[in-house]
């Protein structure tokens, strides 16, 4: 992680380098989850009871010209297109999820297309599947873990943006599932 922080510092300056160093702990925890998702696991490890994990994904086979941005309590989390996924760990408190869409290469919509309140339980992992039922609308829906873990290995993490969700946390694994 030190080498990565130095590379960021050299390329983007002091503030970005400091940020890379300070985010180091979270990055290593999430890279473990990324490799698990790529390998096709039976289940992700449990997270500690002070957290809930949300996994947002868009199956590769559900192609669309639309791109979706995910918002949590008004804070930007990630932008996904077909074949992408993103992870978020957060305190297990009620939160509002929002989804906005834009045409690839087009202008982002300012209104939230889909918005819903969720109440994750301590230690729970929730899976949200995105799709575009039409060329002008996106939706996301909760899916069972078995379905998500079957579809996730064909996706890749969208890591070109940084989550700006106020209460986002580095995921802390509690232990493997038996």
N, CA and C atoms as a LAMMPS dump frame, in Angstrom:
ITEM: TIMESTEP
0
ITEM: NUMBER OF ATOMS
534
ITEM: BOX BOUNDS ff ff ff
-5.0000000000000000e+02 5.0000000000000000e+02
-5.0000000000000000e+02 5.0000000000000000e+02
-5.0000000000000000e+02 5.0000000000000000e+02
ITEM: ATOMS id mol type element x y z
1 1 1 N 0.829 -1.194 0
2 1 2 C 0 0 0
3 1 3 C 0.863 1.244 0
4 2 1 N 2.037 1.173 0.623
5 2 2 C 2.938 2.312 0.659
6 2 3 C 3.349 2.713 -0.749
7 3 1 N 3.685 1.723 -1.578
8 3 2 C 4.095 2.014 -2.952
9 3 3 C 2.953 2.671 -3.726
10 4 1 N 1.729 2.166 -3.549
11 4 2 C 0.574 2.765 -4.226
12 4 3 C 0.36 4.203 -3.797
13 5 1 N 0.516 4.478 -2.484
14 5 2 C 0.369 5.837 -1.981
15 5 3 C 1.407 6.772 -2.572
16 6 1 N 2.633 6.285 -2.706
17 6 2 C 3.699 7.101 -3.299
18 6 3 C 3.397 7.387 -4.76
19 7 1 N 2.91 6.39 -5.493
20 7 2 C 2.548 6.606 -6.901
21 7 3 C 1.459 7.665 -7.028
22 8 1 N 0.448 7.587 -6.168
23 8 2 C -0.632 8.577 -6.199
24 8 3 C -0.081 9.952 -5.862
25 9 1 N 0.808 10.028 -4.855
26 9 2 C 1.403 11.304 -4.463
27 9 3 C 2.153 11.934 -5.634
28 10 1 N 2.982 11.149 -6.286
29 10 2 C 3.778 11.673 -7.405
30 10 3 C 2.904 12.147 -8.555
31 11 1 N 1.843 11.448 -8.798
32 11 2 C 1.012 11.785 -9.952
33 11 3 C 0.013 12.907 -9.656
34 12 1 N -0.608 12.892 -8.466
35 12 2 C -1.723 13.807 -8.193
36 12 3 C -1.463 14.829 -7.09
37 13 1 N -0.344 14.733 -6.39
38 13 2 C -0.034 15.737 -5.392
39 13 3 C -0.239 15.262 -3.965
40 14 1 N 0.045 16.181 -3.036
41 14 2 C 0.052 15.871 -1.613
42 14 3 C -1.288 15.377 -1.087
43 15 1 N -2.379 16.101 -1.362
44 15 2 C -3.681 15.727 -0.813
45 15 3 C -4.093 14.326 -1.268
46 16 1 N -3.911 14.024 -2.537
47 16 2 C -4.292 12.7 -3.043
48 16 3 C -3.413 11.616 -2.431
49 17 1 N -2.111 11.909 -2.231
50 17 2 C -1.221 10.935 -1.61
51 17 3 C -1.611 10.635 -0.185
52 18 1 N -1.931 11.679 0.578
53 18 2 C -2.371 11.501 1.966
54 18 3 C -3.659 10.692 2.002
55 19 1 N -4.585 10.994 1.104
56 19 2 C -5.84 10.254 1.039
57 19 3 C -5.583 8.786 0.729
58 20 1 N -4.683 8.5 -0.188
59 20 2 C -4.372 7.113 -0.526
60 20 3 C -3.799 6.372 0.683
61 21 1 N -2.893 7.029 1.451
62 21 2 C -2.346 6.412 2.652
63 21 3 C -3.428 6.169 3.689
64 22 1 N -4.325 7.138 3.882
65 22 2 C -5.344 7.009 4.928
66 22 3 C -6.405 5.985 4.579
67 23 1 N -6.625 5.732 3.307
68 23 2 C -7.63 4.745 2.901
69 23 3 C -7.036 3.351 2.779
70 24 1 N -5.768 3.194 3.065
71 24 2 C -5.087 1.923 2.867
72 24 3 C -5.754 0.743 3.523
73 25 1 N -6.212 0.864 4.779
74 25 2 C -6.831 -0.26 5.488
75 25 3 C -8.074 -0.745 4.798
76 26 1 N -8.926 0.16 4.343
77 26 2 C -10.155 -0.216 3.67
78 26 3 C -9.896 -0.872 2.341
79 27 1 N -8.873 -0.421 1.643
80 27 2 C -8.584 -0.97 0.326
81 27 3 C -8.193 -2.431 0.422
82 28 1 N -7.391 -2.815 1.439
83 28 2 C -6.974 -4.205 1.532
84 28 3 C -8.15 -5.1 1.89
85 29 1 N -9.057 -4.639 2.74
86 29 2 C -10.224 -5.445 3.093
87 29 3 C -11.114 -5.636 1.877
88 30 1 N -11.303 -4.581 1.088
89 30 2 C -12.164 -4.713 -0.073
90 30 3 C -11.503 -5.518 -1.179
91 31 1 N -10.159 -5.481 -1.33
92 31 2 C -9.56 -6.266 -2.387
93 31 3 C -9.738 -7.754 -2.117
94 32 1 N -9.797 -8.168 -0.839
95 32 2 C -10.094 -9.549 -0.511
96 32 3 C -11.495 -9.912 -0.993
97 33 1 N -12.476 -9.027 -0.765
98 33 2 C -13.833 -9.282 -1.217
99 33 3 C -13.885 -9.327 -2.745
100 34 1 N -13.148 -8.439 -3.404
101 34 2 C -13.128 -8.414 -4.867
102 34 3 C -12.648 -9.743 -5.414
103 35 1 N -11.558 -10.273 -4.845
104 35 2 C -11.045 -11.533 -5.362
105 35 3 C -12.03 -12.665 -5.075
106 36 1 N -12.711 -12.617 -3.933
107 36 2 C -13.709 -13.642 -3.635
108 36 3 C -14.854 -13.596 -4.646
109 37 1 N -15.308 -12.385 -4.992
110 37 2 C -16.393 -12.268 -5.958
111 37 3 C -15.951 -12.769 -7.329
112 38 1 N -14.72 -12.486 -7.708
113 38 2 C -14.223 -12.912 -9.02
114 38 3 C -14.093 -14.431 -9.096
115 39 1 N -13.784 -15.068 -7.969
116 39 2 C -13.612 -16.514 -7.957
117 39 3 C -14.941 -17.26 -7.929
118 40 1 N -16.011 -16.602 -7.577
119 40 2 C -17.3 -17.268 -7.491
120 40 3 C -17.421 -18.044 -6.197
121 41 1 N -17.632 -17.373 -5.087
122 41 2 C -17.708 -18.026 -3.787
123 41 3 C -19.139 -18.424 -3.459
124 42 1 N -19.264 -19.316 -2.496
125 42 2 C -20.592 -19.72 -2.047
126 42 3 C -21.242 -18.613 -1.227
127 43 1 N -20.424 -17.807 -0.524
128 43 2 C -20.936 -16.692 0.28
129 43 3 C -19.773 -15.792 0.667
130 44 1 N -20.035 -14.516 0.778
131 44 2 C -19.031 -13.592 1.311
132 44 3 C -18.922 -13.817 2.803
133 45 1 N -17.769 -13.488 3.401
134 45 2 C -17.665 -13.61 4.862
135 45 3 C -18.686 -12.701 5.549
136 46 1 N -19.041 -13.039 6.77
137 46 2 C -19.903 -12.155 7.552
138 46 3 C -19.171 -10.848 7.814
139 47 1 N -19.919 -9.758 7.927
140 47 2 C -19.326 -8.513 8.407
141 47 3 C -19.655 -8.399 9.891
142 48 1 N -18.878 -7.581 10.594
143 48 2 C -19.109 -7.402 12.03
144 48 3 C -20.508 -6.833 12.266
145 49 1 N -21.019 -7.01 13.482
146 49 2 C -22.381 -6.574 13.811
147 49 3 C -22.569 -5.071 13.853
148 50 1 N -21.493 -4.318 13.753
149 50 2 C -21.616 -2.857 13.71
150 50 3 C -21.711 -2.357 12.276
151 51 1 N -21.809 -3.294 11.315
152 51 2 C -21.883 -2.938 9.895
153 51 3 C -22.927 -3.767 9.168
154 52 1 N -23.282 -3.262 7.997
155 52 2 C -24.045 -4.013 7.001
156 52 3 C -23.313 -3.808 5.686
157 53 1 N -23.31 -4.818 4.83
158 53 2 C -22.65 -4.72 3.524
159 53 3 C -23.724 -4.675 2.446
160 54 1 N -23.585 -3.743 1.521
161 54 2 C -24.466 -3.665 0.364
162 54 3 C -23.638 -3.941 -0.878
163 55 1 N -24.119 -4.845 -1.711
164 55 2 C -23.444 -5.182 -2.958
165 55 3 C -24.398 -4.795 -4.087
166 56 1 N -23.969 -3.839 -4.9
167 56 2 C -24.748 -3.399 -6.055
168 56 3 C -24.094 -4.006 -7.288
169 57 1 N -24.905 -4.577 -8.194
170 57 2 C -24.306 -5.135 -9.408
171 57 3 C -25.288 -5.08 -10.561
172 58 1 N -24.722 -5.147 -11.762
173 58 2 C -25.491 -5.134 -13.004
174 58 3 C -24.977 -6.292 -13.84
175 59 1 N -25.756 -7.371 -13.988
176 59 2 C -25.284 -8.543 -14.739
177 59 3 C -24.819 -8.172 -16.146
178 60 1 N -23.75 -8.813 -16.55
179 60 2 C -23.127 -8.512 -17.846
180 60 3 C -24.072 -8.745 -19.02
181 61 1 N -24.901 -9.753 -18.923
182 61 2 C -25.779 -10.091 -20.055
183 61 3 C -26.939 -9.11 -20.237
184 62 1 N -27.194 -8.263 -19.26
185 62 2 C -28.281 -7.282 -19.36
186 62 3 C -27.731 -5.957 -19.883
187 63 1 N -27.425 -5.92 -21.173
188 63 2 C -26.787 -4.747 -21.764
189 63 3 C -27.783 -3.613 -21.988
190 64 1 N -27.248 -2.393 -21.972
191 64 2 C -28.059 -1.202 -22.179
192 64 3 C -27.135 -0.045 -22.519
193 65 1 N -27.682 0.971 -23.158
194 65 2 C -26.899 2.181 -23.405
195 65 3 C -26.942 3.1 -22.19
196 66 1 N -27.723 2.743 -21.179
197 66 2 C -27.835 3.552 -19.971
198 66 3 C -26.723 3.218 -18.973
199 67 1 N -26.416 4.188 -18.143
200 67 2 C -25.475 4.04 -17.039
201 67 3 C -26.219 4.51 -15.795
202 68 1 N -26.018 3.837 -14.67
203 68 2 C -26.727 4.214 -13.445
204 68 3 C -25.792 4.726 -12.368
205 69 1 N -26.216 5.777 -11.685
206 69 2 C -25.467 6.263 -10.527
207 69 3 C -26.26 5.918 -9.279
208 70 1 N -25.544 5.405 -8.278
209 70 2 C -26.151 4.962 -7.028
210 70 3 C -25.878 6.014 -5.961
211 71 1 N -26.931 6.378 -5.237
212 71 2 C -26.86 7.376 -4.173
213 71 3 C -27.341 6.747 -2.874
214 72 1 N -26.66 7.04 -1.776
215 72 2 C -27.045 6.536 -0.459
216 72 3 C -27.164 7.744 0.463
217 73 1 N -28.359 7.961 0.978
218 73 2 C -28.637 9.119 1.841
219 73 3 C -28.158 10.424 1.212
220 74 1 N -28.374 10.553 -0.085
221 74 2 C -28.028 11.779 -0.794
222 74 3 C -26.582 11.896 -1.2
223 75 1 N -25.736 10.957 -0.808
224 75 2 C -24.318 10.982 -1.169
225 75 3 C -24.043 10.022 -2.314
226 76 1 N -23.241 10.47 -3.263
227 76 2 C -22.889 9.641 -4.415
228 76 3 C -22.073 8.435 -3.959
229 77 1 N -22.433 7.242 -4.463
230 77 2 C -21.657 6.044 -4.152
231 77 3 C -20.86 5.554 -5.367
232 78 1 N -21.52 5.245 -6.462
233 78 2 C -20.814 4.664 -7.608
234 78 3 C -21.641 4.837 -8.875
235 79 1 N -20.974 4.653 -9.994
236 79 2 C -21.624 4.627 -11.295
237 79 3 C -21.405 3.234 -11.874
238 80 1 N -22.486 2.584 -12.281
239 80 2 C -22.382 1.238 -12.842
240 80 3 C -22.977 1.191 -14.236
241 81 1 N -22.391 0.332 -15.053
242 81 2 C -23.001 -0.04 -16.315
243 81 3 C -23.05 -1.565 -16.356
244 82 1 N -23.541 -2.095 -17.422
245 82 2 C -23.672 -3.535 -17.55
246 82 3 C -22.324 -4.215 -17.311
247 83 1 N -22.322 -5.207 -16.436
248 83 2 C -21.108 -5.951 -16.144
249 83 3 C -20.299 -5.397 -14.987
250 84 1 N -20.871 -4.481 -14.205
251 84 2 C -20.125 -3.871 -13.1
252 84 3 C -20.729 -4.18 -11.745
253 85 1 N -19.914 -4.042 -10.703
254 85 2 C -20.412 -4.163 -9.334
255 85 3 C -19.656 -3.199 -8.416
256 86 1 N -20.244 -2.941 -7.261
257 86 2 C -19.645 -2.054 -6.27
258 86 3 C -20.096 -2.502 -4.88
259 87 1 N -19.195 -2.397 -3.909
260 87 2 C -19.47 -2.794 -2.531
261 87 3 C -19.507 -1.567 -1.634
262 88 1 N -20.349 -1.616 -0.604
263 88 2 C -20.41 -0.536 0.376
264 88 3 C -20.682 -1.136 1.744
265 89 1 N -19.861 -0.798 2.72
266 89 2 C -20.154 -1.152 4.109
267 89 3 C -20.563 0.121 4.829
268 90 1 N -21.541 -0.016 5.717
269 90 2 C -22.21 1.133 6.322
270 90 3 C -22.748 0.671 7.676
271 91 1 N -22.947 1.595 8.584
272 91 2 C -23.601 1.236 9.846
273 91 3 C -24.988 0.66 9.537
274 92 1 N -25.451 -0.323 10.312
275 92 2 C -26.757 -0.939 10.04
276 92 3 C -27.906 -0.06 10.537
277 93 1 N -28.114 1.038 9.852
278 93 2 C -29.169 1.998 10.189
279 93 3 C -30.036 2.203 8.96
280 94 1 N -31.272 2.682 9.135
281 94 2 C -32.101 2.961 7.959
282 94 3 C -31.388 3.946 7.027
283 95 1 N -31.48 3.681 5.741
284 95 2 C -30.858 4.542 4.738
285 95 3 C -31.716 4.588 3.487
286 96 1 N -31.594 5.657 2.753
287 96 2 C -32.336 5.827 1.506
288 96 3 C -31.397 5.569 0.336
289 97 1 N -31.774 4.604 -0.504
290 97 2 C -31.021 4.306 -1.723
291 97 3 C -31.691 5.007 -2.893
292 98 1 N -30.886 5.57 -3.762
293 98 2 C -31.409 6.235 -4.945
294 98 3 C -30.648 5.791 -6.18
295 99 1 N -31.317 5.821 -7.319
296 99 2 C -30.712 5.426 -8.591
297 99 3 C -31.08 6.461 -9.64
298 100 1 N -30.074 7.042 -10.256
299 100 2 C -30.276 7.982 -11.368
300 100 3 C -29.657 7.36 -12.602
301 101 1 N -30.15 7.771 -13.752
302 101 2 C -29.567 7.214 -14.967
303 101 3 C -29.166 8.305 -15.941
304 102 1 N -28.294 7.904 -16.864
305 102 2 C -27.894 8.774 -17.958
306 102 3 C -27.584 7.9 -19.153
307 103 1 N -27.684 8.496 -20.334
308 103 2 C -27.264 7.79 -21.529
309 103 3 C -25.743 7.795 -21.547
310 104 1 N -25.137 6.686 -21.97
311 104 2 C -23.676 6.655 -22.056
312 104 3 C -23.228 7.806 -22.943
313 105 1 N -22.369 8.651 -22.411
314 105 2 C -21.9 9.816 -23.146
315 105 3 C -22.867 10.984 -23.123
316 106 1 N -23.968 10.856 -22.374
317 106 2 C -24.993 11.893 -22.353
318 106 3 C -24.993 12.687 -21.072
319 107 1 N -26.073 13.385 -20.857
320 107 2 C -26.222 14.245 -19.69
321 107 3 C -26.903 13.48 -18.562
322 108 1 N -26.394 13.653 -17.354
323 108 2 C -26.981 12.983 -16.189
324 108 3 C -28.325 13.597 -15.839
325 109 1 N -29.225 12.785 -15.396
326 109 2 C -30.509 13.265 -14.903
327 109 3 C -30.305 13.806 -13.487
328 110 1 N -30.982 14.86 -13.152
329 110 2 C -30.842 15.415 -11.815
330 110 3 C -31.82 14.777 -10.839
331 111 1 N -32.926 14.261 -11.328
332 111 2 C -33.897 13.641 -10.432
333 111 3 C -33.529 12.181 -10.184
334 112 1 N -33.875 11.702 -9.027
335 112 2 C -33.651 10.297 -8.699
336 112 3 C -34.759 9.487 -9.353
337 113 1 N -34.375 8.493 -10.15
338 113 2 C -35.361 7.683 -10.852
339 113 3 C -36.04 6.686 -9.941
340 114 1 N -35.273 6.031 -9.105
341 114 2 C -35.789 5.066 -8.146
342 114 3 C -35.24 5.448 -6.784
343 115 1 N -36.094 5.428 -5.783
344 115 2 C -35.655 5.758 -4.436
345 115 3 C -36.424 4.873 -3.463
346 116 1 N -35.699 4.28 -2.527
347 116 2 C -36.374 3.447 -1.543
348 116 3 C -35.613 3.449 -0.236
349 117 1 N -36.338 3.226 0.83
350 117 2 C -35.777 3.177 2.176
351 117 3 C -35.46 1.718 2.492
352 118 1 N -34.255 1.461 3.025
353 118 2 C -33.884 0.111 3.435
354 118 3 C -33.454 0.139 4.906
355 119 1 N -33.611 -0.997 5.56
356 119 2 C -33.281 -1.135 6.983
357 119 3 C -32.411 -2.378 7.166
358 120 1 N -31.111 -2.287 6.836
359 120 2 C -30.265 -3.484 6.987
360 120 3 C -30.077 -3.869 8.452
361 121 1 N -29.958 -5.144 8.69
362 121 2 C -29.742 -5.674 10.036
363 121 3 C -28.238 -5.741 10.319
364 122 1 N -27.834 -5.703 11.58
365 122 2 C -26.415 -5.824 11.914
366 122 3 C -25.816 -7.108 11.337
367 123 1 N -24.668 -6.977 10.682
368 123 2 C -23.979 -8.125 10.104
369 123 3 C -24.56 -8.636 8.799
370 124 1 N -25.579 -8.004 8.279
371 124 2 C -26.279 -8.483 7.082
372 124 3 C -25.592 -8.002 5.804
373 125 1 N -25.621 -8.845 4.769
374 125 2 C -25.194 -8.46 3.424
375 125 3 C -26.426 -8.455 2.537
376 126 1 N -26.658 -7.335 1.876
377 126 2 C -27.787 -7.177 0.957
378 126 3 C -27.265 -7.06 -0.464
379 127 1 N -27.952 -7.691 -1.402
380 127 2 C -27.554 -7.681 -2.805
381 127 3 C -28.615 -6.942 -3.616
382 128 1 N -28.163 -5.97 -4.433
383 128 2 C -29.059 -5.154 -5.261
384 128 3 C -28.669 -5.326 -6.716
385 129 1 N -29.608 -5.842 -7.506
386 129 2 C -29.386 -6.124 -8.925
387 129 3 C -29.978 -4.996 -9.753
388 130 1 N -29.16 -4.439 -10.639
389 130 2 C -29.618 -3.363 -11.511
390 130 3 C -29.941 -3.921 -12.894
391 131 1 N -30.889 -3.274 -13.55
392 131 2 C -31.223 -3.628 -14.933
393 131 3 C -31.897 -2.436 -15.589
394 132 1 N -32.024 -2.518 -16.907
395 132 2 C -32.685 -1.464 -17.678
396 132 3 C -33.833 -2.114 -18.455
397 133 1 N -35.033 -2.124 -17.876
398 133 2 C -36.158 -2.775 -18.553
399 133 3 C -36.541 -2.08 -19.863
400 134 1 N -36.227 -0.793 -19.99
401 134 2 C -36.456 -0.06 -21.241
402 134 3 C -35.222 0.782 -21.526
403 135 1 N -35.182 1.432 -22.681
404 135 2 C -34.052 2.291 -23.044
405 135 3 C -34.075 3.627 -22.312
406 136 1 N -35.089 3.868 -21.51
407 136 2 C -35.19 5.157 -20.818
408 136 3 C -35.332 5.026 -19.307
409 137 1 N -35.229 3.811 -18.776
410 137 2 C -35.426 3.637 -17.33
411 137 3 C -34.51 2.558 -16.778
412 138 1 N -34.067 2.773 -15.567
413 138 2 C -33.289 1.787 -14.814
414 138 3 C -34.08 1.361 -13.596
415 139 1 N -33.756 0.197 -13.088
416 139 2 C -34.34 -0.22 -11.81
417 139 3 C -33.302 -1.048 -11.073
418 140 1 N -33.449 -1.086 -9.764
419 140 2 C -32.676 -2.045 -8.992
420 140 3 C -33.605 -2.685 -7.996
421 141 1 N -33.295 -3.943 -7.715
422 141 2 C -34.171 -4.724 -6.859
423 141 3 C -33.322 -5.629 -5.979
424 142 1 N -33.803 -5.909 -4.779
425 142 2 C -33.064 -6.843 -3.923
426 142 3 C -33.185 -8.251 -4.487
427 143 1 N -32.102 -9.004 -4.398
428 143 2 C -32.124 -10.389 -4.867
429 143 3 C -31.524 -11.285 -3.788
430 144 1 N -31.847 -12.556 -3.884
431 144 2 C -31.321 -13.548 -2.949
432 144 3 C -29.815 -13.713 -3.144
433 145 1 N -29.133 -14.031 -2.055
434 145 2 C -27.685 -14.202 -2.109
435 145 3 C -27.27 -15.254 -3.14
436 146 1 N -27.986 -16.366 -3.223
437 146 2 C -27.625 -17.434 -4.155
438 146 3 C -27.626 -16.931 -5.594
439 147 1 N -28.641 -16.157 -5.973
440 147 2 C -28.708 -15.611 -7.332
441 147 3 C -27.568 -14.624 -7.572
442 148 1 N -27.333 -13.732 -6.607
443 148 2 C -26.283 -12.725 -6.762
444 148 3 C -24.911 -13.379 -6.91
445 149 1 N -24.613 -14.368 -6.068
446 149 2 C -23.298 -14.993 -6.119
447 149 3 C -23.095 -15.835 -7.367
448 150 1 N -24.181 -16.179 -8.024
449 150 2 C -24.084 -16.873 -9.307
450 150 3 C -23.763 -15.881 -10.428
451 151 1 N -24.287 -14.659 -10.343
452 151 2 C -24.109 -13.664 -11.395
453 151 3 C -22.878 -12.772 -11.203
454 152 1 N -22.445 -12.569 -9.965
455 152 2 C -21.341 -11.648 -9.685
456 152 3 C -19.995 -12.02 -10.316
457 153 1 N -19.618 -13.298 -10.453
458 153 2 C -18.305 -13.595 -11.038
459 153 3 C -18.127 -13.076 -12.472
460 154 1 N -19.201 -12.823 -13.187
461 154 2 C -19.094 -12.294 -14.546
462 154 3 C -19.017 -10.762 -14.568
463 155 1 N -18.956 -10.131 -13.404
464 155 2 C -18.879 -8.673 -13.346
465 155 3 C -17.489 -8.256 -12.875
466 156 1 N -17.199 -6.98 -13.027
467 156 2 C -15.947 -6.448 -12.504
468 156 3 C -16.261 -5.215 -11.656
469 157 1 N -15.397 -4.94 -10.708
470 157 2 C -15.642 -3.802 -9.847
471 157 3 C -15.454 -2.501 -10.618
472 158 1 N -16.388 -1.594 -10.42
473 158 2 C -16.259 -0.255 -10.992
474 158 3 C -15.448 0.564 -9.999
475 159 1 N -14.182 0.736 -10.26
476 159 2 C -13.303 1.396 -9.295
477 159 3 C -12.804 2.747 -9.787
478 160 1 N -13.441 3.304 -10.79
479 160 2 C -12.98 4.583 -11.336
480 160 3 C -13.52 5.789 -10.574
481 161 1 N -14.344 5.566 -9.577
482 161 2 C -14.861 6.667 -8.763
483 161 3 C -14.681 6.321 -7.283
484 162 1 N -14.755 7.325 -6.443
485 162 2 C -14.638 7.134 -5.001
486 162 3 C -15.995 7.426 -4.372
487 163 1 N -16.452 6.509 -3.531
488 163 2 C -17.719 6.7 -2.84
489 163 3 C -17.654 7.936 -1.957
490 164 1 N -18.703 8.738 -2.024
491 164 2 C -18.79 9.927 -1.181
492 164 3 C -19.918 9.802 -0.153
493 165 1 N -20.314 8.583 0.129
494 165 2 C -21.346 8.336 1.122
495 165 3 C -20.766 8.69 2.491
496 166 1 N -21.451 9.547 3.193
497 166 2 C -20.94 10.105 4.45
498 166 3 C -20.553 9.029 5.456
499 167 1 N -21.35 8.009 5.641
500 167 2 C -21.093 7 6.673
501 167 3 C -20.505 5.706 6.126
502 168 1 N -19.893 5.773 4.937
503 168 2 C -19.25 4.582 4.38
504 168 3 C -18.08 4.182 5.277
505 169 1 N -17.858 2.88 5.395
506 169 2 C -16.792 2.352 6.248
507 169 3 C -16.035 1.27 5.5
508 170 1 N -14.787 1.055 5.878
509 170 2 C -14.06 -0.085 5.374
510 170 3 C -14.728 -1.344 5.932
511 171 1 N -14.978 -2.318 5.074
512 171 2 C -15.647 -3.542 5.522
513 171 3 C -14.733 -4.307 6.492
514 172 1 N -15.334 -4.779 7.578
515 172 2 C -14.618 -5.571 8.56
516 172 3 C -15.235 -6.966 8.599
517 173 1 N -14.526 -7.936 8.076
518 173 2 C -15.036 -9.31 8.066
519 173 3 C -15.028 -9.877 9.464
520 174 1 N -16.087 -10.591 9.805
521 174 2 C -16.219 -11.246 11.095
522 174 3 C -15.664 -12.654 11.03
523 175 1 N -15.864 -13.301 9.923
524 175 2 C -15.374 -14.66 9.746
525 175 3 C -16.109 -15.347 8.631
526 176 1 N -15.545 -16.455 8.148
527 176 2 C -16.166 -17.179 7.032
528 176 3 C -17.474 -17.835 7.462
529 177 1 N -18.307 -18.054 6.487
530 177 2 C -19.559 -18.776 6.747
531 177 3 C -19.289 -20.247 6.673
532 178 1 N -19.994 -21.014 7.473
533 178 2 C -19.758 -22.474 7.488
534 178 3 C -20.671 -23.175 6.527
